[in-house]
Amino acid sequence: MSNEDGFAKSTDRGKRDYHNQVSEDTQFFTVEMEAETESEVTAKSILAFVYKALTEKGYNPVSQIVGYIMSGDPVYITSHNSARSWVMKVERDELVEELLTEYIRQLDV
């Protein structure tokens, strides 16, 4: 049941229910990473993506990523290009593991 606005009416005290209502004029935007599917997204690709987003916004990416890893507070990561959402898809210990693995690999030990 909908009213003249095209929105569903709520039966609770006559309030309108605007939840989950999308008009045909609604535009959706997505940002895609290089990976084809979410299952292909790795800690390494997310770190690279977040690093780029932080750099684009003028932040010190190393400092911001360290802040996020140490505190767990996603506010250290910019929401630019959905970087904050992407970084929260992996556990922080996976990020540390990737960073340490790459560092040791670079040492050529």
C-alpha positions in Angstrom: 0.0 0.0 0.0 1.4 3.4 -1.0 0.3 7.0 -0.7 0.2 9.7 -3.4 4.0 10.2 -3.0 4.6 6.6 -4.0 6.0 5.7 -0.6 4.7 2.9 1.6 2.5 3.9 4.5 3.4 2.7 7.9 0.7 1.2 10.0 2.4 2.4 13.1 0.5 5.6 14.2 0.2 6.8 10.6 3.9 7.5 10.1 5.3 7.0 6.6 7.9 4.3 6.1 10.7 5.7 4.0 13.1 2.8 4.6 14.3 0.8 1.6 12.4 3.2 -0.8 14.4 4.0 -3.9 13.1 6.2 -6.7 14.0 5.7 -10.3 16.0 9.0 -10.1 18.3 7.6 -7.4 21.9 7.3 -8.7 24.3 4.8 -7.3 28.1 5.1 -7.4 30.7 2.4 -6.9 34.4 2.4 -6.8 36.1 -0.7 -8.1 39.5 -2.0 -7.2 41.7 -3.9 -9.6 40.4 -7.2 -8.4 37.5 -8.6 -10.3 35.6 -10.0 -7.3 35.7 -9.4 -3.6 37.2 -12.9 -3.1 40.2 -11.8 -5.1 40.9 -8.8 -2.9 44.0 -9.4 -0.8 45.6 -7.5 2.1 48.3 -6.4 -0.4 45.8 -5.0 -2.9 43.8 -3.2 -0.2 47.0 -1.7 1.3 48.0 -0.4 -2.2 44.5 1.0 -2.7 44.4 2.7 0.7 47.9 4.1 0.2 46.9 5.7 -3.1 43.6 7.1 -1.7 45.5 8.6 1.3 48.1 10.1 -1.0 45.5 11.6 -3.3 43.9 13.4 -0.3 47.3 14.7 0.9 47.7 12.6 4.0 50.9 10.9 5.1 49.8 7.3 4.2 52.4 5.5 6.4 51.4 7.5 9.5 47.6 7.0 8.8 47.9 3.3 8.1 50.0 2.8 11.3 47.4 4.7 13.3 44.7 2.5 11.9 46.6 -0.8 12.6 47.6 0.3 16.1 44.2 1.6 17.2 41.7 -0.1 15.0 40.0 3.2 14.6 38.9 3.4 10.9 38.8 7.2 11.1 42.6 7.1 10.3 41.7 6.0 6.8 40.0 8.4 4.4 36.6 7.6 3.0 37.9 8.9 -0.4 37.2 6.2 -3.1 35.7 4.0 -0.3 39.1 3.3 1.1 37.8 3.1 4.6 35.2 0.5 3.7 37.8 -1.6 1.8 40.4 -1.6 4.6 37.8 -2.8 7.1 37.2 -6.0 4.9 40.5 -7.5 6.2 41.6 -8.1 9.7 44.4 -5.7 11.0 46.6 -8.7 11.7 46.4 -9.6 8.0 47.6 -6.1 7.2 50.6 -6.4 9.6 51.4 -9.9 8.2 51.4 -8.6 4.6 53.6 -5.6 5.6 56.1 -7.8 7.5 56.2 -10.4 4.8 56.9 -7.8 2.1 59.5 -6.1 4.3 61.4 -9.4 4.9 61.2 -10.3 1.2 62.8 -6.9 0.4 65.6 -7.6 2.8 66.4 -10.7 0.6 67.0 -12.8 3.7 
